[in-house]
Amino acid sequence: MRTDTLVCVLASVIVAVRAAPIDIAPDVVVAGAPAWKRDIDTSDGAPAWRRDITSSTPGAPGWRRDTSTSPGAPAWKRDVDPSDGAPAWKRGVDHTDGAPSWKRDVDHTDGAPSWKRGVDHADGAPSWKRDVDHTDGAPAWKREVDHTDGAPSWKREVDHADGAPAWKRTTDSAPGAPGWRRDTVSKPGAPSWKRDADIAASGPPSWKRVTDTTPGAPGWKRSDDSTAAPSWKREIKVVPGAPAWRRTEESSP
């Protein structure tokens, strides 16, 4: 009798335990389809979902991982320090991945066509608005934060080197040929190109140069320490790279 009673008691306990709900700790990751990692506060979705920094599981392309995560499929989201993936895109911790017009952090290098955007800037067509220090991609145009982009007569900041057609203008410039703007002290030249006050009118096709700039191909701008390279824009300490790319000291070629 005692044995039967003990068996009944044990059976009741087992049934009760099986029926009890399982309490999963908040930090426990729940497995999902194609190895998706889910955090308590994270919503699941298509590729490129945002997940917790310290508990991401590798999965489909675009997933976010922890700092120590190795690069994976194209466009995977990584922490600030990891290497970039597809077209060398770099993302910040809180940034969401997307199409070639994704929004990235100020110091991040964009992919499609090497555009760079600031944190609060909205991406758009080739006339996108960017941060002051950012170099644009399509035809290497550079704009200031408050400048509105437009047709070949776009407005730029005073110190920015424009490319062909829509060369450098300043705020007080007068309209010129095909809508080009000129500085008040600029001298007219070949197709109304903009010139600096110290540039001689008899120089090569009236290319725009800064005071210490070395002449180059049309529209090139160089600083004191720059070397000639097909229309690349450089700062004093900038490393040359692909056409029209602009990099800082911390940037890779």
C-alpha positions, 0 to 999 in steps of 0.5 A, spaced: 500 500 500 505 504 501 508 503 495 502 504 491 501 511 495 508 513 493 507 512 486 501 516 486 504 522 489 510 522 485 505 521 479 501 527 481 507 531 482 510 530 475 503 532 472 503 538 476 510 540 474 509 539 467 502 543 467 506 549 470 508 555 466 515 556 464 518 562 466 523 565 462 528 570 464 528 576 461 535 575 458 534 569 455 534 569 448 528 565 444 530 562 438 526 563 432 526 562 424 532 562 420 536 563 427 533 570 428 536 573 435 530 576 439 531 581 445 525 582 450 525 589 447 526 587 440 521 586 434 522 581 429 522 583 422 525 582 415 533 582 414 536 588 418 532 587 424 535 591 430 537 587 436 541 587 442 548 589 442 551 583 447 546 578 445 545 578 437 545 571 434 548 571 427 543 570 421 540 572 415 544 578 411 543 585 415 543 582 422 546 586 428 551 583 432 556 585 438 562 588 437 566 582 437 562 579 431 566 577 425 563 580 418 558 576 415 553 577 409 553 583 405 550 589 409 550 586 416 549 591 422 555 591 426 557 595 432 561 602 431 568 598 431 567 592 426 569 592 419 564 594 414 560 589 409 557 590 403 560 596 399 564 598 405 558 601 409 559 603 416 554 603 421 553 606 428 550 602 434 543 605 433 543 606 426 538 602 422 540 598 415 536 599 409 537 601 401 543 605 398 540 611 401 541 609 409 542 613 414 548 613 418 552 616 423 557 622 422 563 619 421 561 613 417 562 612 410 557 610 406 556 605 400 552 607 394 556 611 390 560 613 396 556 618 399 556 620 406 551 623 410 550 626 417 546 624 423 540 628 422 540 628 414 535 625 410 537 621 404 535 622 397 537 623 390 543 625 387 542 632 390 541 630 397 543 634 403 549 633 407 553 635 413 558 640 412 564 636 412 561 630 408 563 629 400 558 627 396 558 622 391 554 623 384 558 628 381 563 629 387 558 635 389 559 638 396 554 642 400 553 645 406 548 643 411 543 649 410 544 649 402 538 647 397 541 642 392 538 643 385 540 643 378 547 645 375 547 652 378 547 649 385 549 653 391 555 651 395 559 653 401 565 658 399 571 654 400 568 648 397 571 646 390 565 644 385 566 640 379 564 641 372 558 644 370 556 648 377 563 650 379 564 654 385 560 660 388 559 664 394 553 667 397 554 674 394 556 671 387 552 674 381 549 669 376 553 667 370 553 663 364 548 657 365 546 659 372 553 659 375 555 664 380 561 668 381 564 671 387 564 679 387 572 679 386 572 674 381 574 675 374 571 673 368 574 667 364 573 661 360 565 659 360 564 664 366 568 659 370 569 662 377 576 664 379 579 666 386 582 674 387 589 672 386 588 668 380 591 671 373 586 671 367 591 668 363 592 662 366 590 655 364 582 654 362 580 659 368 581 653 373 579 655 380 584 655 385 585 657 393 591 661 394 596 655 396 593 650 391 597 647 385 594 647 378 591 641 376 585 638 371 579 642 371 576 644 377 581 641 382 582 643 389 588 641 393 591 643 399 598 645 401 600 637 402 596 634 397 598 630 391 595 631 384 590 625 383 585 625 378 580 630 381 580 627 388 578 632 393 583 632 399 584 636 405 591 637 408 591 631 412 587 627 407 588 620 404 587 619 397 582 614 395 577 613 389 575 619 385 571 624 389 572 621 395 573 625 401 577 622 407 579 624 414 585 622 418 582 616 421 579 614 414 582 608 410 583 609 402 
